[in-house]
Amino acid sequence: MSYVEENLMKGEQVVYQTSLHWRFYTWPIALGVVGLFLLFGSVGAGLALLMLAAVAGAAVFITVRSAEFAVTNKRVIMKVGWLNRRSLELLLSKIESISVEQGLSGKLWGYGTIVISGTGGSHEPFKNIAHPFEFRKQVQEQISAVQDAPRGLVSASEMPARAERECPYCAETILAKARICKHCGRAVEPLVV
């Protein structure tokens, strides 16, 4: 079972999932090809290079297989590393921005770095992700779906005297009957009639 599947919350579903880009395999493949050519001239050097390619290929395989990047209907889950694990699990309502950094080779081959900025000023970069623009699009669609979800109006008699909720734009705590967020100044729908 994958890290993402093990850590899903109740009612949470994976919407999109990607992994590290296949370009990680280029060095082991290149070493293997050079090792094959060296077999014709020097068997010892060729075998040594083929062994090095096999070890490098196994290390890359473990790195690629242990990295997971997923968008669910409630949050973004990103994990890299097998022995030294680094993960980010951020609720969609806590994401301020998501950006993609992509060089020329990334543009040509379809990989890039995703940087997620959460509330509180954290900036989390994850490098060499396959299809970074699709990942960003999926995150933005889920954030939009969460913000656009109809919220049921409740009568004032059903709510506690000082009921609170999160602002759908800045995620700060505001009163349930507020029409304007006191933190970001945006108009919000009141939850109390």
C-alpha positions in Angstrom: 0.0 0.0 0.0 1.3 3.4 -0.9 2.0 6.3 1.5 -0.9 8.3 0.0 -3.4 5.4 0.4 -2.3 4.8 4.0 -2.8 8.4 5.0 -6.2 9.2 3.4 -8.7 10.8 5.8 -12.3 9.7 6.1 -14.2 10.7 2.9 -11.0 11.7 1.1 -10.4 10.5 -2.5 -7.4 10.8 -4.7 -8.1 13.0 -7.7 -4.7 13.1 -9.4 -1.4 11.4 -8.8 2.0 11.8 -10.5 5.6 10.8 -9.8 9.2 11.8 -10.4 10.2 12.2 -14.1 11.8 9.3 -16.0 14.9 11.4 -16.7 16.4 10.1 -13.5 17.1 6.9 -15.4 19.3 8.7 -18.0 22.7 8.3 -16.1 22.3 4.5 -15.4 21.2 3.9 -19.0 24.2 6.0 -20.3 26.6 4.0 -18.0 25.1 0.8 -19.2 25.5 1.7 -22.9 29.2 2.8 -22.3 29.8 -0.5 -20.4 28.4 -2.5 -23.3 30.7 -0.8 -25.7 33.7 -1.3 -23.4 33.0 -5.1 -23.2 34.3 -5.3 -26.8 37.6 -3.7 -25.9 38.2 -4.5 -22.2 36.0 -7.1 -20.6 37.0 -6.1 -17.0 36.3 -2.3 -17.5 33.1 -3.1 -19.3 31.8 -5.4 -16.5 32.8 -2.9 -13.9 30.9 -0.1 -15.7 27.9 -2.5 -16.1 27.9 -3.2 -12.4 28.1 0.5 -11.6 25.1 1.1 -14.0 23.1 -1.7 -12.2 23.8 -0.2 -8.8 22.9 3.3 -10.0 19.8 2.0 -11.7 18.7 0.3 -8.5 19.2 3.5 -6.5 17.3 5.5 -9.0 14.5 2.9 -9.1 14.1 3.1 -5.3 14.2 6.9 -5.4 11.5 7.1 -8.1 9.3 4.4 -6.6 9.4 6.0 -3.1 8.3 9.5 -4.3 4.5 10.2 -4.4 2.7 13.3 -5.4 -1.1 13.4 -5.0 -4.0 15.8 -5.1 -7.1 14.7 -3.2 -10.5 16.4 -2.7 -9.2 17.7 0.7 -5.5 18.3 0.5 -2.2 18.0 -1.4 0.1 15.1 -0.3 3.8 15.0 -1.4 6.4 12.5 -0.2 10.0 11.9 -1.3 12.7 9.6 0.1 12.8 6.1 1.4 15.1 6.1 4.4 15.2 9.9 4.8 11.6 10.8 4.2 10.4 14.3 3.5 6.6 14.9 3.2 4.1 17.7 2.9 0.4 17.3 3.6 -1.4 20.6 3.2 -5.1 21.2 3.3 -6.5 22.9 0.2 -7.8 25.8 2.3 -4.3 26.5 3.6 -2.6 26.8 0.2 -1.9 30.4 -0.7 -0.2 29.7 -4.1 1.3 27.0 -6.2 4.0 27.8 -8.8 5.9 25.8 -11.3 9.6 26.4 -12.1 10.8 24.9 -15.4 14.0 25.2 -17.4 14.5 24.6 -21.1 15.1 20.8 -20.6 12.1 20.6 -18.3 9.9 22.3 -20.9 11.2 19.9 -23.6 10.8 16.7 -21.6 7.8 17.6 -19.3 9.2 18.0 -15.8 9.7 20.8 -13.3 9.8 22.0 -9.8 6.5 22.7 -7.9 6.6 25.2 -5.1 3.7 25.3 -2.8 3.2 28.3 -0.5 1.0 27.7 2.5 -0.4 30.1 5.1 2.2 31.1 7.5 4.8 31.8 4.8 6.1 28.3 4.2 7.5 27.6 0.7 8.0 23.9 -0.1 9.8 23.1 -3.4 9.6 19.5 -4.9 11.9 19.0 -7.9 11.7 16.9 -11.0 8.0 16.2 -10.9 6.5 14.8 -14.1 3.7 16.9 -15.6 4.0 19.8 -13.2 1.5 22.1 -14.9 -1.2 19.3 -14.8 -0.5 18.9 -11.1 -0.9 22.6 -10.5 -4.1 22.6 -12.6 -5.6 19.8 -10.5 -4.7 21.6 -7.2 -6.3 24.8 -8.5 -9.5 22.9 -9.6 -9.8 21.3 -6.2 -9.3 24.6 -4.4 -12.0 26.1 -6.6 -14.4 23.2 -6.0 -13.9 23.6 -2.2 -14.5 27.4 -2.4 -17.5 27.0 -4.7 -19.2 24.2 -2.7 -22.6 25.3 -1.5 -22.7 25.9 2.1 -26.0 25.2 3.9 -27.6 28.1 5.7 -28.4 27.5 9.3 -30.9 29.4 11.3 -29.5 31.5 14.1 -31.4 29.4 16.8 -29.4 26.3 15.7 -26.0 28.0 16.0 -24.2 28.8 19.2 -24.1 32.4 20.3 -20.6 32.9 18.9 -20.2 30.4 16.1 -17.1 30.7 14.0 -15.8 29.3 10.7 -12.9 29.7 8.3 -12.8 32.4 5.7 -12.9 30.6 2.3 -10.2 33.0 0.9 -7.6 33.5 3.7 -8.5 30.6 6.0 -8.6 32.9 9.1 -11.3 32.4 11.7 -14.3 34.7 11.4 -17.9 34.7 12.8 -20.3 32.4 11.0 -22.7 35.4 10.4 -19.9 37.6 9.0 -20.5 39.1 5.6 -17.0 40.6 5.2 -13.8 38.9 6.4 -12.0 41.1 9.0 -8.6 39.7 7.9 -8.6 39.9 4.1 -11.6 42.3 3.5 -13.3 40.1 1.0 -17.1 39.5 0.9 -18.2 36.1 2.2 -21.6 34.4 2.3 -22.9 34.3 5.9 -23.8 30.8 7.2 -26.5 32.1 9.5 -29.9 33.4 8.2 
